[in-house]
C-alpha cells in the first residue's frame, strides 16, 4: 500500500512537471515516469517474493493503461486539433508557427512510441532479473511470465495508437493538398523533421 501511494504520487508529480524546454524528441515526463516505475518494480523484485513483485507490476501496468496513457492521449488530442490547419500553414508566410505545429505533433507521437519502447525494455529487464533470482523455482518463473505478459499487451496497445494516428494524419493531410507539387511540399517538410518514429 505504501509503495502504491508513493508510486502514484511520484508519477503524478512527473506528469505535472512535464515540459519540453530543451526541444528534445520527447517531453520530460516520459523518462521521469519510467525511471520511477523501474525503481518501484526493482524494489519489489528485490524482496524475492514473487507475489509481492507481481502485485507491484500489476499496479504499475494499471497506471500505464489509465493515468499515464490518458495523459499521453490528451496531449496527442490537443496537438491533433492543430493538424486541421497544418496544410494551410504549409503555404503560409508564418513558417515559425508551422514548424511549432509540426514539432508538437511529432513530440506527442514520440511520447507514445518511446513509452512503448520503455515498457518493452522494463518487461525484458524484469524477466531477466526473474530468471537470475528464481532460476531453480519454475513456479515463480511461470508466475512472473504471466504477470509480465500484461506489460507486453500494454506496449502493443500504445503502438496501435501511434499507427492509428499516423495513418489518419497521412490520410487527412494528403486529402487536403491539391496537386503533386503541394503533396511534394508537404512530404518534404515532414522529411526534414527530427523524429523518433
JONORQUI-V618706 format. One record per residue. N is the residue number from 1. PHI is phi in whole degrees, -180 to 180 (none if undefined). PSI is psi in whole degrees, 0 to 359 (none if undefined). Layout:
[[N/PHI/PSI] [N/PHI/PSI]]
This chain:
[[1/none/317] [2/-65/317] [3/-61/318] [4/-62/317] [5/-61/310] [6/-69/326] [7/-64/314] [8/-61/315] [9/-64/316] [10/-67/319] [11/-66/318] [12/-62/320] [13/-64/317] [14/-60/321] [15/-67/317] [16/-67/330] [17/-93/9] [18/-58/133] [19/-155/170] [20/-135/43] [21/-66/335] [22/-95/12] [23/57/37] [24/-73/171] [25/-75/344] [26/-133/165] [27/-85/168] [28/-64/331] [29/-67/336] [30/-61/303] [31/-67/323] [32/-63/313] [33/-63/316] [34/-75/336] [35/-65/316] [36/-63/313] [37/-66/323] [38/-65/316] [39/-66/318] [40/-63/316] [41/-70/325] [42/-65/320] [43/-62/319] [44/-65/317] [45/-72/335] [46/-70/346] [47/-74/345] [48/62/22] [49/-113/104] [50/-65/330] [51/-63/316] [52/-67/318] [53/-62/315] [54/-68/327] [55/-62/318] [56/-69/319] [57/-61/318] [58/-64/323] [59/-66/312] [60/-70/328] [61/-67/322] [62/-63/320] [63/-66/320] [64/-65/330] [65/-85/344] [66/-121/272] [67/-52/306] [68/-70/315] [69/-64/321] [70/-62/321] [71/-66/315] [72/-62/317] [73/-66/323] [74/-64/316] [75/-65/321] [76/-67/321] [77/-63/320] [78/-63/315] [79/-66/325] [80/-62/322] [81/-58/325] [82/-71/337] [83/-70/343] [84/-63/338] [85/-112/10] [86/-66/320] [87/-63/321] [88/-65/320] [89/-64/330] [90/-58/325] [91/-108/12] [92/-88/168] [93/-78/335] [94/-82/77] [95/-68/331] [96/-62/317] [97/-67/321] [98/-62/314] [99/-65/327] [100/-66/318] [101/-65/314] [102/-58/313] [103/-63/320] [104/-67/322] [105/-66/312] [106/-64/319] [107/-64/318] [108/-63/319] [109/-69/320] [110/-61/321] [111/-54/316] [112/-74/317] [113/-66/317] [114/-69/324] [115/-61/319] [116/-60/318] [117/-65/320] [118/-64/323] [119/-63/316] [120/-63/319] [121/-64/317] [122/-63/316] [123/-58/312] [124/-66/321] [125/-63/315] [126/-71/327] [127/-68/319] [128/-63/319] [129/-63/319] [130/-62/315] [131/-63/326] [132/-71/311] [133/-77/321] [134/-111/34] [135/-53/323] [136/-107/21] [137/-126/82] [138/-55/324] [139/-64/321] [140/-69/320] [141/-64/319] [142/-64/318] [143/-64/317] [144/-64/318] [145/-60/314] [146/-63/317] [147/-65/314] [148/-74/340] [149/-59/330] [150/-61/324] [151/-66/324] [152/-63/319] [153/-64/321] [154/-66/317] [155/-57/314] [156/-63/324] [157/-68/326] [158/-65/315] [159/-67/329] [160/-64/323] [161/-63/315] [162/-60/310] [163/-64/322] [164/-63/313] [165/-71/324] [166/-65/314] [167/-62/317] [168/-67/319] [169/-62/312] [170/-61/314] [171/-61/313] [172/-66/315] [173/-72/319] [174/-64/325] [175/-70/341] [176/-92/341] [177/-87/155] [178/-122/112] [179/92/158] [180/-65/329] [181/-65/316] [182/-66/318] [183/-64/319] [184/-63/322] [185/-66/318] [186/-62/313] [187/-67/323] [188/-64/318] [189/-60/315] [190/-77/337] [191/-68/339] [192/-86/351] [193/-78/146] [194/-94/106] [195/-138/167] [196/-89/330] [197/-62/none]]
